[in-house]
Amino acid sequence: MRQKVTASPLLWPVVALIALLAVNVVVTPSFLAIRVQDGHLFGSVIDILRNGAPTMLVALGMTLVIASRGIDLSVGAVVAVSGALACAHIASATDPASAGTVITAAAVALGVAVALGLWNGALVSVFGVQPIIATLVLMTAGRGIALLITDGQIVTVTSAPFKVLGAGYAFGLPVAILVSLSVFVLVGLLTRRTALGMLLESVGINPEASRLAGVRHRSIVFAVYVFCALCAGIAGLMIASNISAADANNAGLWIEMDAILAVVIGGTSLLGGRFSLTGTIIGALIIQTLTTTVYTAGITPETTLVFKALVVIAVCLLQAPKFRAALSRRRSSRSDAPANEETAAPETISAAESVTPMTGMVTK
């Protein structure tokens, strides 16, 4: 059992998350306290889960893309486009507070997000463009599209139904948390209870061998980019709903980096193949907890990226097999050194050497 736990790729991410929570408890003793107010749960832990929900969603989609040996740098732009479309539609509607207006705005935003995912999927799977280049194009153009939609302004909306997705509550928990957990469970069932996960891993490990085995690798690659864009679209709606506004300049800024870091921290290899959805969720929580820790400790927000880099480097090194092997060899050499010195046999003299009587000198 001990060997199984120590060999698990989730060990060090969990340790890092617990360490961050412990630091917050030292700084703020009531950090883990959760209170009930008006039938809803409140507290720092709940805030971490709610604020980290968009990153969790984007990271889940990114996990499947990376598992297929790809990358999607355009998720931040899709987040901005989705939020801009939804807020622009609600702001221009005659009745922005109606549920029908909000549903139509969400449908339009998610439809465009899926279309952008189709664009990425077609470039990568059909035309054979490198994933980093194909998604870099949309990363650059997408935010410009969002700025065109909002005319370069921050579009604010006043709509109670729209506010529910990012700041509402259901069953005592924030709706954003419930949505992220629902997507996590759905993806987990599809990839671990069906053959889809195995097919995705086979495509990521060796696309050519998968093709020869009869796997429709292009369809799988196409689908994961569409799903990733859909997750980014939902995240964009969450962010816009939480602040009741669309900020094309800052919405989803660097969220692609946070998603990739969460996936890597969770143990998914950037080379494709095996992936861990649970590890991705833990990685996203580490990213959000680290951000909260920096703010709680009174450190300037500008240094958040530096702390993120340090934590990511530490966790990734502890997960690297070569680094762990080097640490184990150093520990074993230190523990064996005293025993070797105590039990070392005295040097023997070869047959070609003799000891001179009285002086004890060795002569050839």
Salt bridges, closest charged atoms under 4 A:
ASP47 OD1 - ARG50 NH2 3.12
GLU201 OE2 - ARG192 NH1 3.18
GLU201 OE1 - ARG274 NH1 3.93
GLU208 OE2 - ARG211 NH2 2.40
ASP258 OD1 - LYS308 NZ 3.11
GLU353 OE2 - LYS364 NZ 3.22
